[in-house]
Amino acid sequence: MTKTQIALSNLSIAKLTTEELAQRLRNRPQTARAAYCRAGHYLGMVPTKLPSGRLLWDAGEVEALLAGEAVQADTAAIDEHFARKAANPAKLPEHIARKVAAKCLIAGEVAN
């Protein structure tokens, strides 16, 4: 394995905190947090959520964005995000409740 292959393989597993992500993209950390909360992703990136609540973002996806490449959002991870939010009514903001109800209506299911 060459040095380039090792560097690329390490980059694909490297993770950034929300603060590091914001610094790389030159915005505030709350921008990514708010987008993840509202849409389930930020610029197509879906973070790993730690048990502590902290978010870790894939460094390879961040570098791809900075290189001008599009990052495709993982729809399964986004659906899982909204299902997790819907499972805890105490944490369910009104806009998410409306989104869950709308998705259930479209799918022909009954919302709780």
Backbone hydrogen bonds, N-H to C=O, Kabsch-Sander energy under -0.5 kcal/mol:
donor,donor_aa,acceptor,acceptor_aa,energy
6,I,2,T,-2.2
7,A,3,K,-2.7
8,L,4,T,-2.5
9,S,5,Q,-2.5
10,N,6,I,-2.3
11,L,7,A,-2.1
12,S,8,L,-1.7
13,I,9,S,-0.7
13,I,10,N,-0.6
14,A,10,N,-1.0
16,L,57,W,-3.0
18,T,55,L,-0.6
21,L,17,T,-2.5
22,A,18,T,-2.5
23,Q,19,E,-2.0
24,R,20,E,-2.4
25,L,21,L,-2.4
26,R,22,A,-0.8
27,N,22,A,-2.3
31,T,28,R,-1.4
32,A,28,R,-0.8
33,R,29,P,-2.0
34,A,30,Q,-2.8
35,A,31,T,-2.0
36,Y,32,A,-2.4
37,C,33,R,-2.3
38,R,34,A,-2.6
39,A,35,A,-3.2
40,G,35,A,-0.6
40,G,36,Y,-1.5
41,H,35,A,-0.7
42,Y,45,M,-2.4
45,M,42,Y,-2.1
48,T,56,L,-3.1
49,K,47,P,-0.5
50,L,48,T,-0.6
50,L,54,R,-2.9
53,G,50,L,-2.4
56,L,48,T,-2.5
57,W,16,L,-3.2
59,A,14,A,-2.6
60,G,11,L,-0.7
62,V,58,D,-1.7
63,E,59,A,-2.4
64,A,60,G,-2.1
65,L,61,E,-2.3
66,L,62,V,-2.4
67,A,63,E,-1.5
68,G,65,L,-1.6
69,E,64,A,-2.7
72,Q,70,A,-0.5
73,A,71,V,-0.5
75,T,73,A,-0.9
78,I,74,D,-1.9
79,D,75,T,-2.6
80,E,76,A,-2.2
81,H,77,A,-2.0
82,F,78,I,-2.0
83,A,79,D,-2.2
84,R,80,E,-2.4
85,K,81,H,-1.9
86,A,82,F,-2.3
87,A,83,A,-1.5
88,N,84,R,-0.5
88,N,85,K,-0.9
91,K,88,N,-1.7
92,L,89,P,-0.9
96,I,93,P,-0.5
97,A,93,P,-2.2
98,R,94,E,-2.3
99,K,95,H,-1.6
100,V,96,I,-2.8
101,A,97,A,-2.4
102,A,98,R,-2.3
103,K,99,K,-2.4
104,C,100,V,-2.3
105,L,101,A,-2.3
106,I,102,A,-2.5
107,A,103,K,-2.3
108,G,104,C,-0.8
108,G,105,L,-0.5
109,E,104,C,-2.9
111,A,109,E,-0.5
